[in-house]
Amino acid sequence: MGRLEGKVALIAGASSGIGRAAAVLFAREGARLVLGARRQGELDALAAEIAAEGGAAAVLAGDVREEEYDRALAALAAERFGRLDIAVNNAGTLGEKGPSTEISAKGWEDTLAVNLTGSFLGAKHQIAQMLKTGAGSVIFTSTFVGYTAAFPGLAAYAASKSGLVGLTQALAAEFGPKGIRVNAILPGAVETEMYREANDTPEAQAFVTGLHALKRVAAPEELARSVLYLASDDSSFVSGTAHLVDGGLSINRS
């Protein structure tokens, strides 16, 4: 019996990277899934892969910046599967990069809209569904950037992602008495499209790899296993945490 048997899980930002790996793992652990992202083709391919292994997944493409989409995604879980137990808010963007004195107001606002506001709007409607059953686990994908370390040129990204830690704590305190846990994972470097976009030369990748105590970057599947822990009853007394999954980057000085 899987660790998520009988559970219904929603994953936003499911088309690639950590979100996709989590979707595959959750399905293998028994969860029925609602998958969201902007790219319809990638969602359809993922749902077909899950179905081929005997799982069940409903998909809805859209933009997490639009509240009606966040509402519809949470409602789809109830309509298709009758409940919502787990929500992973994984949609994100690097946003506009460069010196902070040159970042445009629009670039700043767009980055916060996806990474912070989109996650808040998702959680708003996910928690509303979870309150109907009196239990649930909400998970945000944050980052070590802006929490334990920082890089020049990523002010908007750092601010938006570190804001998720504050949101995690606020929601955990507010809804803990009603049986809902809220946590954030803070990955180190992970081999994803976003990682390759931010580190687009061998020299940049070597530098980032060296920052980690483990002297390597993670595979998305490694992060997915940490997300599974927070989603499952294995973490039943864990809430309000910023859960570092960073290969020792935050403590490494060598």
C-alpha positions in Angstrom: 0.0 0.0 0.0 1.4 3.4 -1.0 2.0 6.2 1.4 -0.6 8.4 -0.3 -3.3 5.7 -0.9 -6.7 7.2 -0.9 -5.4 10.8 -1.1 -6.1 13.4 -3.7 -3.2 15.7 -4.6 -3.0 18.9 -6.6 0.3 19.9 -8.1 0.7 23.4 -9.8 3.7 23.7 -12.0 3.5 20.0 -12.8 4.8 20.0 -16.4 8.5 19.8 -15.7 11.2 19.6 -13.0 10.3 19.0 -9.4 6.6 19.2 -10.1 6.6 16.5 -12.8 8.8 14.3 -10.7 6.5 14.7 -7.7 3.4 13.9 -9.8 5.0 10.6 -11.0 6.1 9.7 -7.5 2.7 10.6 -5.9 0.8 8.5 -8.4 3.1 5.5 -7.7 2.3 6.0 -4.0 -1.4 5.8 -4.6 -2.6 9.4 -5.0 -5.1 10.6 -7.5 -3.9 13.8 -9.1 -5.0 17.1 -10.4 -2.2 18.6 -12.5 -1.8 22.3 -13.5 0.7 24.2 -15.6 0.7 26.5 -18.6 1.6 23.9 -21.2 -1.3 21.7 -22.2 0.9 19.3 -24.3 3.2 18.5 -21.4 0.3 18.0 -19.0 -1.4 15.6 -21.4 1.8 13.6 -21.8 2.3 13.4 -18.0 -1.3 12.3 -17.5 -0.9 9.6 -20.1 2.3 8.4 -18.5 0.5 8.2 -15.1 -2.5 6.4 -16.6 -0.2 3.9 -18.3 1.1 2.9 -14.9 -2.5 2.5 -13.6 -2.8 5.9 -12.0 -5.5 8.6 -12.4 -4.8 12.3 -13.2 -7.0 15.2 -14.3 -5.3 18.2 -16.0 -6.1 21.8 -16.4 -3.8 24.3 -18.1 -3.6 27.9 -17.1 -1.7 30.7 -15.4 -1.4 30.8 -11.6 -1.4 34.6 -11.7 -5.1 34.5 -12.5 -7.3 33.8 -9.5 -10.1 32.2 -11.5 -7.6 29.5 -12.7 -6.5 28.8 -9.1 -10.1 28.5 -8.1 -10.9 26.2 -11.0 -7.9 23.9 -10.3 -8.9 23.4 -6.7 -12.5 22.9 -7.7 -11.5 20.2 -10.2 -10.1 18.1 -7.4 -13.5 18.1 -5.7 -15.4 17.6 -8.9 -13.3 14.8 -10.2 -12.2 13.0 -7.0 -14.5 14.3 -4.3 -11.9 15.9 -2.1 -8.5 17.6 -1.8 -5.9 16.4 0.7 -2.5 17.6 -0.6 -1.5 20.7 -2.6 2.0 21.4 -4.0 2.5 25.0 -5.2 5.5 24.6 -7.5 4.9 27.1 -10.3 7.8 29.5 -10.5 10.0 31.8 -12.6 13.4 33.3 -12.3 12.0 36.6 -13.5 13.9 39.6 -14.7 17.6 39.3 -13.8 20.2 42.0 -13.6 21.4 44.8 -11.3 18.7 45.9 -8.9 19.1 49.5 -10.0 18.1 48.4 -13.5 15.3 46.0 -12.9 12.0 47.3 -14.3 8.9 47.7 -12.1 7.1 45.4 -14.4 9.8 42.7 -14.1 9.7 43.0 -10.3 5.9 42.8 -10.3 5.7 39.9 -12.7 8.2 37.8 -10.7 6.2 38.3 -7.5 2.9 37.7 -9.3 4.0 34.2 -10.3 6.2 33.1 -7.3 4.4 34.7 -4.4 1.0 35.9 -5.3 0.2 32.9 -7.5 1.2 30.6 -4.7 -1.0 32.5 -2.2 -4.0 32.4 -4.6 -3.5 28.7 -5.1 -3.3 28.1 -1.3 -6.4 30.3 -0.7 -8.6 28.0 -2.8 -6.8 24.8 -1.9 -7.3 25.4 1.8 -10.9 26.2 1.3 -11.4 22.7 -0.2 -9.4 21.1 2.6 -11.5 22.7 5.3 -14.4 20.7 4.1 -12.7 17.5 5.3 -10.8 19.0 8.2 -7.3 18.0 7.1 -4.7 18.7 4.5 -1.1 19.4 3.6 0.0 22.5 1.6 3.5 22.7 0.3 5.3 25.6 -1.3 8.5 25.4 -3.4 10.7 28.1 -2.2 14.6 28.2 -2.4 17.7 28.8 -0.3 18.2 32.0 -2.4 17.3 34.9 -0.2 17.0 32.7 2.8 20.5 31.3 3.6 22.4 32.8 0.7 22.0 35.3 -2.1 23.4 36.0 -5.6 23.7 39.4 -7.4 21.1 40.0 -10.0 18.3 38.0 -8.5 16.6 40.4 -6.2 13.1 39.8 -7.5 13.5 36.1 -7.4 15.0 36.1 -3.9 12.3 38.4 -2.5 9.4 36.5 -4.0 10.7 33.1 -2.9 11.7 34.1 0.6 8.2 35.6 0.9 6.9 32.1 0.6 8.6 31.3 3.9 6.6 34.0 5.7 3.4 32.9 3.9 4.1 29.3 5.1 4.4 30.4 8.7 1.3 32.6 8.6 -0.9 29.9 7.0 0.4 27.2 9.3 -0.5 29.3 12.4 -3.9 30.2 11.0 -5.1 26.8 9.8 -3.2 24.4 12.1 -6.1 24.4 14.6 -8.3 23.2 11.7 -6.1 20.3 10.8 -4.1 21.8 7.9 -0.3 21.6 7.8 1.7 24.1 5.7 5.4 23.7 4.9 7.9 24.9 2.3 10.8 23.1 0.7 13.9 25.1 0.0 15.9 23.3 -2.7 19.5 23.8 -3.6 20.4 23.6 -7.2 18.3 21.0 -9.1 18.8 19.8 -12.7 15.8 21.6 -14.2 15.0 24.0 -17.0 15.3 26.9 -14.6 18.7 25.8 -13.3 20.0 25.5 -16.9 18.6 29.0 -17.7 20.3 30.5 -14.7 23.6 28.7 -15.3 24.0 28.5 -19.0 27.8 27.9 -19.2 30.0 25.1 -18.0 31.8 27.6 -15.8 28.6 28.7 -14.1 27.5 25.2 -13.5 30.8 24.2 -12.0 30.7 27.2 -9.7 27.2 26.3 -8.4 28.1 22.6 -8.1 31.0 23.6 -5.9 28.8 25.6 -3.5 27.2 22.4 -2.2 28.8 20.2 0.5 27.8 17.2 -1.6 29.6 18.7 -4.7 26.8 18.0 -7.0 23.3 19.2 -7.9 20.1 17.3 -7.2 17.9 15.3 -9.6 14.3 16.4 -9.5 13.3 13.0 -8.1 15.4 13.6 -5.0 13.4 16.7 -4.3 10.2 14.9 -5.0 10.9 12.4 -2.2 11.2 15.3 0.3 7.9 16.7 -1.0 6.4 13.2 -0.5 7.5 13.3 3.1 5.7 16.6 3.7 2.6 15.4 1.8 2.3 12.1 3.7 1.4 11.2 7.2 5.0 10.6 8.0 5.2 14.3 8.7 2.0 14.5 10.6 3.5 16.7 13.3 5.5 19.0 10.9 4.0 22.4 10.1 5.3 25.9 9.5 8.8 24.7 8.5 11.3 26.0 5.9 12.6 22.5 4.9 16.1 22.8 3.5 16.9 20.2 0.8 20.0 21.8 -0.5 22.8 19.3 -0.4 24.6 21.2 2.4 24.8 24.4 0.4 23.7 26.5 3.3 26.4 25.2 5.7 29.2 24.7 3.2 32.3 27.0 3.3 34.7 24.8 1.4 
